[in-house]
Amino acid sequence: MFRKSFIPLSSKEQSRELDRQAASWNLTGEFLMENAGRVSATEASRLFPSRSFLILCGSGNNGGDGWVMARYLRELGKSVSVFSTESLSELSKRNGDQAIKMGVPSHPLQELCAEDLKNQIVVDALFGVGLSRPVEGVFAQAISLVNASKEAVISLDIPSGLCGNTGQILGEAVKADHTFSYGLGKPGFYIGKGPGLAGQIQVFPIGFPDELLSKVCDTFFLVEKNTVSLPVYEDEANKSHRGHTLICAGREGFWGSGILACQGAFIAGSGYVTWAGQGLPDIIKIPEVLTVNIKDSKILYKKTSVAIGPGIGIEKSVGDLIRLLKDQDQPVVLDADALTFLSQNTSLFPLNFHFVLTPHTGELSRILAVSSEEIGRDRLRFAREGAKQTGSWIVLKGFHTVVSDGNKCWIVNSGNSALGKAGTGDVLTGLIAGFLAQGLSVRDGALLAVAAHGETAEEWCRSGRDVNSFSASEALRLLPSVLFKMRQNAG
């Protein structure tokens, strides 16, 4: 169901491995640094054709990229100066000496002051993706000055101080307007604090062969909403071709959870939706939705997907149904109360990979017996760990939502804080189950649902409405038009 490949991302460890293996492709560090500096100077000149540049260079290869950029900017006739550490790697020093010989003014980084930054495009080349310790001392002071200025900032490869794996801030981090990333983007651009620090991200090839990139960087992927496409049916298709979703949700005081999940499944395209709750009163039944008792022995008959959890409670019947489904073939979505039940009955693990669990951070923390704070600091790691421990797919909800099978992770680049409302997760549960009912794989159904779900929140804000006024009902209202646009864009 995907029009083109997912976008690979490069972790800190994978970036290091790319550099290590580059030698076997006759790619020297000098060659890669030259390309990085050249493309950065070219793009910076295009973005800011009549501005002068101030480049902050650290001691390692990221600083070397900055020195090469300074040399090319000088060749392009730009006004450019550099503030640099005195201790440089051999390659960085060589490029620094060349730039200085061309007339690029150089100053010690510790002498940087706010006045130096005025009316300059600031280029951050202090730390690259390999940073593993908190930023301190003169570097932290320089970053504070940059962030306090009103000038535009370009970061080379990654904003200095941002962890490329987790999106967390290591002491201090540059808030960039533009990030020029080399080879591939980094996972940390899209999770944690990364989206607020990386600005506009541009990824430039600097010489790594596609074969090497695909070999080394095969774990983390970005999913854009324009890469997903929806199921397509011939005109003569009828409801029996579109699958049958069973939604086990709702009880006294929580009937709305079932309503939201059932409507989500219908909007996703499921041909039939059957609702099983803890004694459904006639007054809240939906005309299109069939109903069944959750204890009915034939509850799974002809169902092509199942969702369990929103508002259902943690009754024994929930566990009985999960146990039964472990021996069935239908894809199963577990959310909310079903996740609570699992955290209290871990003997049910491992499940199997036709199950998809959709926890937020707090729910995953109960399953893994790890604090929510720790999970929040490294969401990719714990999404993978959650999938391994539960023996299922994990959809770790948040900004941005991460989908994992225990090995690979897909970051879905859609959504915003508007989704932080009661009921939005119920809509997502129904959407996933509705797509799975139609025969999509667990991975594709989950990614498609998450992308569409997130886009409703973005569409809400684009239309000029306040981010805090969004609701699950508005998500349902917007979904048909969002899905239509996604179908058109992916076509």
Long-range contacts (C-beta under 8 A, 24 or more apart in sequence): 1-228, 1-229, 1-230, 1-231, 1-440, 1-444, 1-448, 2-227, 2-228, 2-229, 2-444, 2-447, 3-226, 3-227, 3-228, 3-229, 3-490, 3-491, 4-227, 5-227, 6-221, 6-222, 6-223, 6-227, 6-410, 7-185, 7-221, 7-222, 7-223, 7-224, 7-227, 8-184, 8-213, 8-214, 8-217, 8-218, 8-220, 8-221, 8-222, 9-184, 9-185, 9-186, 9-187, 9-189, 9-190, 9-217, 9-220, 9-221, 9-222, 9-411, 10-129, 10-164, 10-183, 10-184, 10-185, 10-186, 10-213, 10-216, 10-217, 10-220, 11-164, 11-165, 11-186, 11-187, 11-217, 11-219, 11-220, 12-129, 12-130, 12-132, 12-163, 12-164, 12-165, 12-186, 13-165, 14-216, 14-217, 14-219, 14-220, 15-128, 15-129, 15-130, 15-164, 15-183, 15-186, 16-130, 17-216, 18-183, 18-208, 18-212, 18-213, 18-216, 18-217, 21-212, 21-216, 22-207, 22-208, 22-212, 25-209, 25-212, 27-207, 27-208, 29-61, 29-91, 30-91, 30-94, 31-207, 32-182, 32-206, 32-207, 32-208, 33-61, 33-64, 33-65, 33-68, 33-91, 33-95, 34-68, 35-206, 35-207, 36-65, 36-68, 36-69, 36-156, 36-157, 36-182, 36-204, 36-206, 37-64, 37-65, 37-66, 37-67, 37-68, 37-69, 37-70, 37-71, 37-72, 37-95, 38-68, 38-69, 38-72, 39-180, 39-204, 39-206, 40-65, 40-69, 40-72, 40-123, 40-154, 40-156, 40-180, 40-204, 41-68, 41-69, 41-70, 41-71, 41-72, 41-73, 41-76, 41-78, 42-72, 42-76, 43-180, 43-202, 43-204, 44-69, 44-73, 44-121, 44-123, 44-154, 44-180, 45-73, 45-76, 45-78, 47-154, 47-178, 48-121, 48-152, 51-120, 51-121, 52-78, 52-79, 52-80, 52-81, 52-119, 52-120, 52-121, 53-78, 53-79, 53-80, 53-81, 53-120, 53-121, 53-122, 53-123, 54-80, 54-81, 54-82, 54-83, 54-116, 54-117, 54-120, 54-121, 54-122, 54-123, 55-80, 55-81, 55-82, 55-83, 55-122, 55-123, 55-125, 56-82, 56-83, 56-84, 56-109, 56-112, 56-122, 56-123, 56-124, 56-125, 56-126, 56-142, 56-146, 57-82, 57-83, 57-84, 57-85, 57-88, 57-92, 57-96, 57-109, 57-125, 57-126, 58-84, 58-85, 58-125, 58-126, 58-127, 58-139, 58-160, 59-85, 59-87, 59-88, 59-89, 59-92, 60-89, 60-92, 60-127, 60-128, 60-130, 61-89, 61-91, 61-92, 61-128, 62-125, 62-126, 62-127, 62-128, 62-156, 62-157, 62-160, 63-88, 63-89, 63-92, 63-96, 63-125, 63-126, 64-88, 64-89, 64-91, 64-92, 64-95, 64-96, 65-125, 65-128, 65-156, 65-157, 65-182, 66-123, 66-125, 66-156, 67-92, 67-95, 67-96, 67-98, 67-99, 67-125, 68-95, 68-99, 69-123, 69-125, 69-156, 70-99, 70-104, 71-95, 71-98, 71-99, 71-102, 71-104, 74-99, 74-102, 74-103, 74-104, 75-102, 80-104, 81-105, 81-106, 81-107, 82-106, 82-107, 83-107, 83-108, 83-109, 83-111, 83-112, 83-116, 83-142, 84-108, 84-109, 85-109, 85-138, 109-138, 109-139, 109-142, 110-138, 110-141, 112-141, 112-142, 112-145, 113-145, 114-145, 114-148, 114-149, 117-145, 117-146, 117-149, 117-151, 118-149, 118-151, 119-151, 120-151, 121-151, 121-152, 121-153, 121-154, 122-146, 122-149, 122-151, 122-152, 122-153, 122-154, 123-153, 123-154, 123-155, 123-156, 124-153, 124-154, 124-155, 124-156, 124-159, 124-160, 124-174, 124-176, 125-156, 125-160, 126-160, 126-161, 126-174, 127-158, 127-160, 127-161, 128-156, 128-157, 128-158, 129-157, 129-158, 129-164, 129-186, 131-160, 131-161, 131-163, 131-170, 132-170, 133-170, 133-171, 134-170, 134-171, 134-172, 135-160, 135-161, 135-170, 135-171, 135-172, 135-173, 136-171, 139-172, 140-171, 140-172, 143-172, 143-173, 143-174, 144-172, 146-174, 146-175, 147-174, 147-175, 152-177, 152-178, 153-177, 153-178, 153-199, 154-178, 154-179, 154-180, 155-179, 155-180, 155-198, 155-199, 156-180, 156-182, 157-181, 157-182, 158-186, 158-188, 158-189, 158-198, 159-197, 159-198, 162-188, 162-193, 162-194, 162-197, 162-198, 163-188, 163-192, 164-188, 164-189, 165-378, 165-380, 166-191, 166-192, 166-377, 166-378, 166-379, 166-380, 166-381, 167-191, 167-192, 167-193, 167-194, 167-195, 167-379, 168-192, 168-193, 168-377, 168-378, 169-193, 169-197, 173-197, 175-199, 178-202, 180-204, 182-206, 183-208, 183-213, 184-213, 184-217, 185-222, 187-220, 187-380, 187-409, 187-411, 190-222, 190-400, 190-411, 190-413, 191-379, 191-380, 191-398, 191-399, 191-400, 191-402, 191-411, 192-376, 192-377, 192-379, 195-399, 195-400, 218-408, 219-407, 219-408, 219-409, 220-380, 220-408, 220-409, 220-411, 221-408, 221-409, 221-410, 221-411, 222-410, 222-411, 222-413, 223-403, 223-410, 223-411, 223-412, 223-413, 223-447, 223-450, 223-451, 224-413, 224-451, 225-413, 225-414, 225-451, 225-452, 225-454, 225-455, 225-486, 225-489, 226-486, 226-489, 226-490, 227-490, 228-444, 228-447, 228-448, 228-451, 228-452, 228-486, 228-490, 229-486, 229-487, 229-490, 229-491, 230-269, 230-448, 230-483, 230-486, 230-487, 230-490, 231-269, 231-435, 231-438, 231-439, 231-440, 238-271, 239-271, 239-272, 240-271, 241-271, 242-269, 242-270, 242-271, 242-272, 242-437, 242-438, 243-270, 243-271, 243-272, 243-304, 243-305, 243-434, 243-436, 243-437, 243-438, 243-439, 244-270, 244-271, 244-272, 244-273, 244-274, 244-302, 244-303, 244-304, 244-305, 244-437, 245-270, 245-272, 245-273, 245-274, 245-303, 245-304, 245-305, 245-306, 245-307, 245-430, 245-433, 245-434, 245-436, 245-437, 246-274, 246-276, 246-292, 246-299, 246-300, 246-303, 246-305, 246-306, 246-307, 246-433, 247-273, 247-274, 247-275, 247-276, 247-289, 247-307, 247-430, 247-433, 248-276, 248-277, 248-294, 248-306, 248-307, 248-308, 248-309, 248-312, 248-318, 248-321, 249-275, 249-276, 249-277, 249-307, 249-308, 249-309, 249-310, 249-311, 249-312, 249-426, 249-429, 250-275, 250-277, 250-278, 250-280, 250-310, 250-311, 250-312, 251-277, 251-278, 251-279, 251-311, 251-312, 251-313, 252-278, 252-279, 254-310, 254-311, 254-312, 254-313, 255-280, 255-281, 255-284, 255-311, 256-311, 256-423, 256-426, 257-310, 257-311, 257-312, 257-336, 257-423, 257-426, 258-310, 258-311, 258-426, 259-284, 259-286, 260-310, 260-423, 260-426, 260-427, 260-430, 260-472, 260-473, 260-476, 261-307, 261-310, 261-426, 261-427, 261-429, 261-430, 261-433, 262-286, 262-289, 262-430, 263-427, 263-430, 263-476, 264-426, 264-427, 264-428, 264-429, 264-430, 264-431, 264-433, 264-434, 264-476, 264-479, 265-307, 265-430, 265-431, 265-433, 265-434, 265-437, 266-430, 266-434, 267-430, 267-431, 267-434, 267-476, 267-479, 267-480, 267-483, 268-430, 268-431, 268-432, 268-433, 268-434, 268-435, 268-437, 268-438, 268-449, 269-434, 269-435, 269-438, 270-305, 270-433, 270-434, 270-437, 270-438, 271-437, 273-434, 274-303, 277-312, 278-312, 278-313, 278-315, 294-321, 300-324, 300-325, 300-328, 300-330, 303-330, 303-437, 304-330, 304-331, 304-436, 304-437, 304-438, 304-439, 305-330, 305-331, 305-332, 305-333, 305-433, 305-434, 305-436, 305-437, 306-330, 306-331, 306-332, 306-333, 306-433, 307-332, 307-333, 307-334, 307-335, 307-429, 307-430, 307-432, 307-433, 308-332, 308-333, 308-334, 308-335, 308-338, 309-333, 309-334, 309-335, 309-336, 309-337, 309-338, 309-339, 309-429, 310-335, 310-336, 310-337, 310-425, 310-426, 310-429, 311-336, 311-337, 311-426, 312-336, 312-337, 312-338, 313-337, 314-340, 314-341, 314-344, 319-345, 319-348, 322-348, 322-351, 323-348, 325-355, 326-351, 326-352, 329-354, 330-354, 331-355, 331-356, 331-433, 331-436, 331-442, 331-445, 332-356, 333-358, 333-429, 333-432, 333-433, 333-436, 334-358, 334-392, 335-359, 335-425, 335-426, 335-428, 335-429, 336-363, 336-425, 336-426, 336-429, 339-363, 339-366, 339-367, 340-366, 342-367, 342-390, 343-367, 349-389, 349-390, 349-391, 350-389, 350-390, 350-391, 350-392, 351-390, 351-391, 351-392, 352-391, 352-392, 353-391, 353-392, 353-393, 353-405, 353-442, 354-442, 355-390, 355-391, 355-392, 355-393, 355-442, 356-392, 356-393, 356-394, 356-395, 356-432, 356-436, 356-442, 356-445, 356-446, 357-386, 357-390, 357-392, 357-393, 357-394, 357-395, 358-395, 358-397, 358-425, 358-428, 358-429, 358-432, 359-386, 359-394, 359-395, 359-396, 359-397, 360-396, 360-397, 360-398, 360-425, 361-396, 361-397, 361-398, 364-394, 364-396, 380-404, 380-409, 380-411, 383-409, 384-409, 393-442, 393-443, 393-446, 395-428, 395-432, 395-446, 395-450, 397-425, 397-428, 400-454, 401-450, 401-454, 403-443, 403-446, 403-447, 403-450, 405-443, 410-443, 410-447, 412-447, 412-450, 412-451, 412-454, 414-450, 414-451, 414-453, 414-454, 414-455, 414-457, 414-458, 415-450, 415-453, 415-454, 415-455, 415-457, 415-458, 416-454, 416-457, 416-458, 416-461, 416-467, 417-457, 417-467, 418-457, 418-460, 418-461, 418-467, 418-468, 418-470, 419-453, 419-454, 419-457, 419-470, 419-475, 421-470, 421-471, 421-472, 422-472, 423-471, 423-472, 423-473, 424-453, 424-471, 424-472, 424-475, 426-472, 427-453, 427-472, 427-475, 427-476, 427-479, 428-453, 431-479, 451-486, 452-479, 452-482, 452-483, 452-486, 453-479, 455-482, 455-485, 455-486, 456-482
